[in-house]
């Protein structure tokens, strides 16, 4: 699960490289960073919730 916290960092790095190679300033690409972080946080929280729910079921049985 801890590896999922690297996911937004890697995506932001790729987004930064994409902006740099296309000559777009970081300020103009700010919305992309917000989308990357929001989607990544949603995925991490969803998977964390599923892990928490299934861990309780494994303890009971």
DAFEN-V960602 format. One record per run of one state. SS is the DSSP state (helix for helix, strand for strand, loop for the rest). FROM is the first residue (numbers start at 1). LEN is the number of residues. Records with the same first field share a line. If there is no record, write none. Layout:
SS->FROM-LEN, FROM-LEN
This chain:
loop->1-3, 22-8, 61-1
helix->4-18, 30-31
